[in-house]
């Protein structure tokens, strides 16, 4: 009887310790997430401040003048070629014979 009571007390204590460790890990993880989020917000604020400074210092006329002073001149960056995307109904409507090729009835 005494051994059973001692075993129950030990198991209850071990369970309580495990729960406390789990709770502490969750608190530390939440604290780390909050810290990372705070750093992210600070970096985002710094980025917007720098963008604002660049926009304030670069007037379109000044940029055009600087480009004109360069020997080779500037060309626009070409955009990558766009693939044509079609829905399945467009493909089926365009090529009705391909629907018969996939007939599995024999």
C-alpha positions in Angstrom: 0.0 0.0 0.0 2.8 2.4 0.9 4.7 1.5 -2.3 1.6 2.2 -4.4 1.1 5.6 -2.7 4.8 6.5 -3.2 4.6 5.4 -6.9 1.5 7.6 -7.5 3.2 10.6 -5.8 6.4 10.1 -7.9 4.4 9.7 -11.2 2.4 12.8 -10.3 5.5 14.8 -9.6 7.2 13.6 -12.8 4.1 14.5 -14.8 4.0 18.0 -13.2 7.7 18.5 -14.0 7.2 17.5 -17.6 4.3 19.9 -17.9 6.3 22.7 -16.4 9.1 22.1 -18.9 6.6 22.0 -21.8 5.1 25.3 -20.6 8.5 26.9 -20.3 9.4 25.9 -23.8 6.2 27.4 -25.1 6.9 30.6 -23.3 10.4 30.8 -24.7 9.2 30.1 -28.2 6.5 32.8 -27.9 9.2 35.2 -26.6 11.5 34.4 -29.5 8.7 34.8 -32.1 7.9 38.2 -30.5 11.6 39.2 -30.7 11.9 38.2 -34.3 8.7 40.0 -35.2 9.9 43.2 -33.4 13.2 43.0 -35.4 11.3 42.5 -38.6 9.2 45.5 -37.9 12.3 47.6 -37.2 13.9 46.4 -40.5 10.7 47.2 -42.4 10.6 50.7 -40.9 14.2 51.3 -41.8 13.5 50.0 -45.4 10.6 52.5 -45.8 12.8 55.3 -44.4 15.5 54.6 -46.9 12.9 54.3 -49.7 11.5 57.7 -48.7 15.0 59.2 -48.7 15.8 57.8 -52.2 12.5 59.1 -53.5 13.1 62.5 -52.0 16.6 62.8 -53.4 15.9 61.4 -56.9 13.8 63.8 -59.0 12.8 62.4 -62.5 14.6 65.3 -64.3 17.8 64.6 -62.4 17.6 60.9 -63.3 17.0 61.7 -67.0 20.0 64.1 -66.9 22.3 61.5 -65.3 21.2 58.9 -67.9 21.9 61.3 -70.7 25.4 61.9 -69.4 26.3 58.2 -69.7 28.1 57.3 -72.8 26.2 54.1 -73.7 22.8 55.2 -72.7 20.3 53.1 -71.0 17.9 50.5 -72.4 14.9 49.1 -70.6 15.2 45.7 -69.1 13.2 43.3 -71.2 10.5 41.4 -69.4 10.6 37.6 -69.6 8.5 36.0 -72.3 5.0 35.1 -71.1 3.7 31.6 -71.6 0.2 31.4 -72.9 -2.0 29.7 -70.3 -5.2 28.1 -71.4 -7.9 26.4 -69.4 -9.0 22.8 -70.1 -12.2 24.0 -71.7 -10.3 26.3 -74.1 -8.1 23.4 -75.1 -11.0 21.0 -75.6 -12.9 23.6 -77.6 -9.9 24.3 -79.8 -9.0 20.7 -80.6 -12.2 18.5 -80.5 -10.3 15.5 -82.1 -8.0 15.2 -79.1 -11.0 14.3 -76.9 -11.6 11.1 -79.0 -7.9 10.0 -78.6 -8.3 9.5 -74.9 -11.4 7.3 -75.1 -10.8 4.3 -72.9 -13.8 2.3 -74.0 -11.9 0.3 -76.5 
